[in-house]
Amino acid sequence: MADIVPFPRAPHPVRPPSNGPEPLWREMLGDQLRRRRHDRGETLSETAEKAGVSPQYLSEVERGRKEPSSEMIAAIAGALDSSLVELTSAVAEELRQATPATAAVSTSRGAFALAA
């Protein structure tokens, strides 16, 4: 049987919670990657080289313009001395904090109507 891995607590989100649309995962991922890179004092080029991606691609990921594959996310996380689990857990925690209460999914059963 596998061990249970505790998820680390993420720092507070940079973006304050709002009543607007739910934030996109790729934007929150980009924010998290940029903060981690800045915390290390690295340039885009330095981190991109370690991750094996172009600085342009890393910039687009950090700005939330690209939807990177799990392999790319793992490579960038590794270049920042982080794991895929740590990074995705931090993004998930930020999403929980940034998601408006009205966007929460109800677990109760109810009637649904679909428009054609």
Backbone hydrogen bonds, N-H to C=O, Kabsch-Sander energy under -0.5 kcal/mol:
donor,donor_aa,acceptor,acceptor_aa,energy
5,V,3,D,-0.5
18,S,98,A,-0.8
28,M,24,L,-1.9
29,L,25,W,-2.8
30,G,26,R,-2.1
31,D,27,E,-2.2
32,Q,28,M,-2.3
33,L,29,L,-2.7
34,R,30,G,-2.6
35,R,31,D,-2.5
36,R,32,Q,-2.3
37,R,33,L,-2.5
38,H,34,R,-2.9
39,D,35,R,-2.8
40,R,36,R,-1.2
41,G,37,R,-0.5
41,G,38,H,-1.2
42,E,37,R,-2.0
47,T,43,T,-2.2
48,A,44,L,-2.9
49,E,45,S,-2.3
50,K,46,E,-1.8
51,A,47,T,-2.1
52,G,48,A,-1.4
53,V,48,A,-2.3
58,L,54,S,-2.3
59,S,55,P,-2.3
60,E,56,Q,-2.1
61,V,57,Y,-2.3
62,E,58,L,-2.7
63,R,59,S,-1.8
64,G,61,V,-1.5
65,R,60,E,-2.8
66,K,60,E,-1.0
73,I,69,S,-2.5
74,A,70,S,-2.4
75,A,71,E,-2.1
76,I,72,M,-2.5
77,A,73,I,-2.8
78,G,74,A,-2.5
79,A,75,A,-1.9
80,L,76,I,-1.1
80,L,77,A,-0.7
81,D,78,G,-1.8
82,S,77,A,-2.5
87,L,83,S,-2.4
88,T,84,L,-2.6
89,S,85,V,-2.2
90,A,86,E,-2.1
91,V,87,L,-2.2
92,A,88,T,-2.5
93,E,89,S,-2.3
94,E,90,A,-2.1
95,L,91,V,-2.4
96,R,92,A,-2.2
97,Q,93,E,-2.0
98,A,94,E,-2.1
99,T,95,L,-1.7
103,A,100,P,-1.7
104,A,101,A,-1.2
